[in-house]
Amino acid sequence: MEFFNREREKEEILHILKTEPQLLNFIYGPMNSGKTALITNLIEELSSNYVVFYTNLRARDFSDGIGLLRDLFGKTDGMFKKLFGESDVQKTNETTKAKIYSGIPASEKSLNEWFKEENRVFLFTHIKDIMRDMESSGKHPVWIIDEIQMMDKYVDKFTIYNLFQFFIRLTKELHLCYIFVLSSDILFIKKVHEIARLDGRANYIVVDDFDEETARKFLKKYKFSDEDANYAIDNFGGKIGNLIQATYKKKWGKELSEVVDSYKNITESSIWRRLSELKLTDGELFKKVIEVFKEFENSDVAACSRVDYEALNFLIKAGILFSDLYSDTVKPQSKIDLLAIREILKEMKF
């Protein structure tokens, strides 16, 4: 996804990187708001004083907690696997930019030995030793774990607790490493916060959709007329993923109205399908979900305290609503979702 005008969020993260590691950092926001684009742009610009270990769990294949732990490592046998291809360690030393590796480096032989049940303590010891060696040599290690919600289906509470307590050990206690965890799944972030007891130990950075001014600047970059920009914002709001697709398809010769109608139809059909399935399996919850939808008939946002907790969780898990940790508010994931919700409510009145 394209990086565009995230200077406020970027400055907040750079400020963290200029001070001693203190807290575990969560970067969260609605789906397709540009979280990964932000962190990728930032780490590509870091100086050689930093060493970045990047793991994207969506790109990994694991089926349990042990598999997850293994996938935090990048297998090496004399070679470090870089985020953008493979490169020998000596070659990476020639650049003035931060070295970026895919996972924590470890040889296949070592991993096989450490993952024997009696030796698993050495997993965390190895990571700690790497971070300590980096720090002792004047480097600042930065560990980024993207799409952390991929843990939710496979990883038990015990593994979550131990992993995040280890993160606290590296940051708040030993000050060895900066750790950033990325996700759009606010429910899983809250779950981790409760399981790992992160009160006072974690920092939360929201990467939201563009405001109207920024959305206009983005569309102007692609030579949208004022009329087309108004139309795109009226339907897509500041959802960067939708705006990027609009610029691509307009460039390919498609009418903007055709692009908007396509997204509207897909989104409304998807929400209707989920509602239909829910009505068949849980009629009471279906009624509660409709009551939540009614909060958005005349407003873009609602207070979490005004809506049913069970219905709210269902809609967040379904990717229809997004809840903000700081403001304790909830809103549709995108302007397209908001418009679809309002259209569904209209249709249900007849």
ZIRA-V572702 format. One record per residue. N is the residue number from 1. PHI is phi in whole degrees, -180 to 180 (999 if undefined). Layout:
n = {N | N}
phi = {PHI | PHI}
//
This chain:
n = {1 | 2 | 3 | 4 | 5 | 6 | 7 | 8 | 9 | 10 | 11 | 12 | 13 | 14 | 15 | 16 | 17 | 18 | 19 | 20 | 21 | 22 | 23 | 24 | 25 | 26 | 27 | 28 | 29 | 30 | 31 | 32 | 33 | 34 | 35 | 36 | 37 | 38 | 39 | 40 | 41 | 42 | 43 | 44 | 45 | 46 | 47 | 48 | 49 | 50 | 51 | 52 | 53 | 54 | 55 | 56 | 57 | 58 | 59 | 60 | 61 | 62 | 63 | 64 | 65 | 66 | 67 | 68 | 69 | 70 | 71 | 72 | 73 | 74 | 75 | 76 | 77 | 78 | 79 | 80 | 81 | 82 | 83 | 84 | 85 | 86 | 87 | 88 | 89 | 90 | 91 | 92 | 93 | 94 | 95 | 96 | 97 | 98 | 99 | 100 | 101 | 102 | 103 | 104 | 105 | 106 | 107 | 108 | 109 | 110 | 111 | 112 | 113 | 114 | 115 | 116 | 117 | 118 | 119 | 120 | 121 | 122 | 123 | 124 | 125 | 126 | 127 | 128 | 129 | 130 | 131 | 132 | 133 | 134 | 135 | 136 | 137 | 138 | 139 | 140 | 141 | 142 | 143 | 144 | 145 | 146 | 147 | 148 | 149 | 150 | 151 | 152 | 153 | 154 | 155 | 156 | 157 | 158 | 159 | 160 | 161 | 162 | 163 | 164 | 165 | 166 | 167 | 168 | 169 | 170 | 171 | 172 | 173 | 174 | 175 | 176 | 177 | 178 | 179 | 180 | 181 | 182 | 183 | 184 | 185 | 186 | 187 | 188 | 189 | 190 | 191 | 192 | 193 | 194 | 195 | 196 | 197 | 198 | 199 | 200 | 201 | 202 | 203 | 204 | 205 | 206 | 207 | 208 | 209 | 210 | 211 | 212 | 213 | 214 | 215 | 216 | 217 | 218 | 219 | 220 | 221 | 222 | 223 | 224 | 225 | 226 | 227 | 228 | 229 | 230 | 231 | 232 | 233 | 234 | 235 | 236 | 237 | 238 | 239 | 240 | 241 | 242 | 243 | 244 | 245 | 246 | 247 | 248 | 249 | 250 | 251 | 252 | 253 | 254 | 255 | 256 | 257 | 258 | 259 | 260 | 261 | 262 | 263 | 264 | 265 | 266 | 267 | 268 | 269 | 270 | 271 | 272 | 273 | 274 | 275 | 276 | 277 | 278 | 279 | 280 | 281 | 282 | 283 | 284 | 285 | 286 | 287 | 288 | 289 | 290 | 291 | 292 | 293 | 294 | 295 | 296 | 297 | 298 | 299 | 300 | 301 | 302 | 303 | 304 | 305 | 306 | 307 | 308 | 309 | 310 | 311 | 312 | 313 | 314 | 315 | 316 | 317 | 318 | 319 | 320 | 321 | 322 | 323 | 324 | 325 | 326 | 327 | 328 | 329 | 330 | 331 | 332 | 333 | 334 | 335 | 336 | 337 | 338 | 339 | 340 | 341 | 342 | 343 | 344 | 345 | 346 | 347 | 348 | 349 | 350}
phi = {999 | -68 | -91 | -152 | 50 | -115 | -64 | -63 | -65 | -64 | -64 | -63 | -71 | -62 | -61 | -61 | -74 | -94 | -116 | -65 | -54 | -129 | -131 | -79 | -108 | -102 | -110 | -135 | 167 | -59 | -62 | 58 | -95 | 101 | -64 | -67 | -61 | -61 | -70 | -66 | -61 | -68 | -71 | -69 | -99 | -66 | -76 | -71 | -72 | -110 | -127 | -110 | -113 | -116 | -128 | -108 | -71 | -68 | -89 | -104 | -124 | -139 | -127 | -161 | -62 | -66 | -62 | -62 | -59 | -64 | -78 | -77 | -103 | -102 | -69 | -137 | -138 | 82 | -129 | -99 | -86 | -76 | -59 | -112 | 108 | -114 | -149 | -68 | -56 | -62 | -66 | -68 | -73 | -83 | -92 | -91 | -93 | -63 | -76 | -124 | -119 | -89 | 89 | -79 | -65 | -161 | -76 | -60 | -63 | -65 | -61 | -59 | -74 | -68 | -86 | -70 | -52 | -76 | -112 | -66 | -59 | -72 | -59 | -70 | -62 | -62 | -63 | -59 | -65 | -62 | -63 | -67 | -64 | -60 | -64 | -66 | -89 | 88 | -97 | -114 | -74 | -127 | -111 | -118 | -120 | -97 | 57 | -63 | -66 | -63 | -67 | -55 | -76 | -116 | -105 | -80 | -62 | -62 | -68 | -59 | -59 | -64 | -64 | -77 | -67 | -66 | -59 | -63 | -60 | -69 | -97 | -70 | -93 | -95 | 57 | -92 | -151 | -87 | -124 | -123 | -116 | -113 | -169 | -103 | -93 | -66 | -66 | -70 | -61 | -63 | -62 | -63 | -57 | -73 | -64 | -89 | 56 | -95 | -54 | 76 | -120 | -133 | -118 | -121 | -117 | -94 | -115 | -93 | -64 | -62 | -77 | -63 | -63 | -68 | -61 | -65 | -62 | -63 | -68 | -63 | -57 | -100 | 62 | -73 | -68 | -60 | -65 | -68 | -64 | -59 | -66 | -64 | -70 | -60 | -107 | -104 | 60 | -107 | -71 | -60 | -62 | -67 | -65 | -63 | -62 | -63 | -67 | -62 | -72 | -66 | -63 | -82 | 99 | -83 | -70 | -62 | -63 | -67 | -64 | -63 | -60 | -62 | -64 | -61 | -64 | -64 | -66 | -64 | -63 | -64 | -68 | -59 | -62 | -65 | -66 | -64 | -64 | -66 | -61 | -74 | -97 | -153 | -61 | -69 | -66 | -56 | -63 | -67 | -63 | -63 | -64 | -64 | -56 | -63 | -64 | -106 | -62 | -128 | -143 | -86 | -143 | -137 | -76 | -58 | -68 | -90 | -117 | -66 | -63 | -64 | -66 | -62 | -61 | -60 | -72 | -71 | -61 | -76 | 76 | -96 | -118 | -126 | -110 | -94 | -63 | -74 | -88 | 56 | -119 | -134 | -151 | -61 | -59 | -154 | -63 | -62 | -64 | -61 | -65 | -65 | -61 | -67 | -68 | -62 | -63 | -63 | -65 | -74 | -79 | -108}
//
